[in-house]
Amino acid sequence: MNPFTYARAENAHDAFALGSQPGAKYLGGGTNLVDLMRETIERPVTLVDVTGLSCEIEERAGGGLLVGAAVRNTALASHLAVRTRYPMLARAVSSGASAQIRNMATVAGNTLQRTRCAYFYDDEGSRCNKRNPGQGCDAVDGFNRYHAILGASPGCVATHPSDMCVALAALDAVVHLQNARGERTLPFIDLHRLPEDRPEIETLLEPGELITAIELPPLAFGARSTYRKVRDRSSYAFALVSVAVALELDGDTVKDVRMALGGVAHKPWRAWKAEEALRGKPATAESFRAAAEAELAHAQPLRGNAFKVELAKRTLTAVLAELKEVKV
């Protein structure tokens, strides 16, 4: 591990002043960053401890919530308002990692965790454009069972690993940020970017910009929501495919819906096409399947992950059918 200095920030202004210096990285729970430092993929000059930022979950006008950047994942998943108003988020967080990791991981850190692509971690034997721009991507023709089927590029087929972020994408969450000019907000769905020809640039954050909170807007039908994760083993595994859905019914008709997919793209994938295809349609298995077909129509699977296309369709259809029967 390379030598580095350590500084602890007491507030957002202090954190940004320290974190905007060249070579600085923000440290929350450290559950991803420290691993990357051990592998010498991340080599910060300074670690800025931001666990002193807000660890509160505050009520907002209209029934929304403001989740502080330093809130631990366990605290988020167990919070009564989250479990009752946004059950998809509670279930998504509980699906991630082990209890010990969730006890350490922070909301901001979870949001910014990097891919778990094996070629990204193999610093000695594999080519990776995300790690070394312009080097190439060995995953394209290599072992790509866990890789992207949507929004990928020839330069990168990695997927975003977070469960929590899939739910936040479906919920129209908003990111609160601190930068040199003060504060700004960004729709959560715009925070992460697709790889295109610059896979090493993973977010739209400015240099040194700091996440201070995640806002959950009120969602009247959020109680009828859930998260389902399909993986190779029942625990401690990243998603092959995951689905976050909130469903509003008017009798037997879909009045409104929110959907996002995980394990399929470089970023949490908002299922805009499926939502559009389903609104105003009868809440039937046929309509659910048609919506899933619409979303996956332009999937581009690789040699090792073509099964993900049908798996995503079936999972989305099954979750919608499950929510149809939920009494709220």
Residue, then its C-alpha position, 0 to 999 in steps of 0.5 A: m500500500n502506498p503511503f498517505t496522510y489522513a485528515r478528519a473533516e468535521n463538516a461539509h465545508d471542511a471536507f471539501a476544502l481538504g478533499s479538493q486538493p490533488g490526490a485526495k479521496y473521501l473515506g466513509g466506511g472504507t468498504n470499497l476504497v480500502d480494498l482498492m488501495r490494497e490492490t494499488i488501483e486507488r493510490p490517494v495522497t490524502l484520505v479525508d475522513v467524512t464520517g463526521l458528516s450528517c448521519e441523520i435521516e430527516e423528514r422533508a415537507g410532503g413526506g420525503l426524506l433527506v438521508g445524510a451522506a454518513v448514514r450507515n446502510t444498516a441504519l437506512a434499511s432499518h429506519l421505520a419511514v424507509r421500511t414503510r414508505y420505500p420498502m424497495l429501498a430497505r430491501a435493496v440495502s438489505s440485499g447488499a453484502s454482509a451485515q458486517i459490511r452494511n454496518m460500516a458502509t455509508v450511503a455516499g460510499n455505497t453510491l460511489q463504489r466502483t465496479r467489481c469486474a475481475y479484469f478491473y481488479d487484475d492490475e498485473g495480467s489484464r487490460c482494462n480501460k477503466r483502470n488504464p485508459g486506452q489499454g483495452c477491455d479483456a472482458v469483451d471477449g473474456f469471462n463476461r457472465y456478470h457484465a453489461i447487456l445494456g448501455a455498454s461500449p466496446g471500451c467497457v462492459a462492466t456493471h455497477p455493483s450497488d443494490m441500493c442505487v437501483a432503488l434510488a434510481a427508481l425512486d427519483a432520488v436527488v443528490h445534494l452536493q458541496n463544491a467550490r461554488g457552494e451547494r447544488t443538486l443533481p437527479f440521482i439517475d444523472l449522477h452515474r454515466l455510461p462508459e462510451d469512450r471514457p469508462e474511467i469517468e464514472t460520474l458527473l461529479e466535479p473534481g473534489e465534489l462531495i455528496t452531502a445527502i440523498e433526498l427521497p421525494p415523496l411517492a404516494f404509491g411507494a408502499r407498494s414497492t419491492y426489490r428482487k435480486v437474482r444471483d448465483r448464490s443466496s448471500y454475499a453475491f452481486a446481482l446477475v439481474s436485479v429489479a426495483v419496482a413501485l406500482e400504482l393501480d387504479g382498479d385493474t389498470v396500471k396508473d403509474v409505475r417506477m422501475a429500475l434494473g441492476g446488474v445489467a449496465h454500467k450505471p443503475w438502469r432506469a427502465w423508462k421504456a418499460e414504464e411508458a409501455l405499462r402506464g394505462k395498460p391492464a395489470t395483466a401478465e401479458s402487459f407486464r411481459a410486453a413492458a419487459e420486452a420493450e425495455l430489453a429490446h435493444a439489449q446487446p449481450l456478450r458471449g457469456n451473458a445472453f441468458k441475462v436478457e430473458l432473466a431480466k424479462r422474467t424477473l421484471t414480469a414476476v415482480l410486477a405480478e407480485l406487486k399487483e397482489v400486494k394490499v396497501 
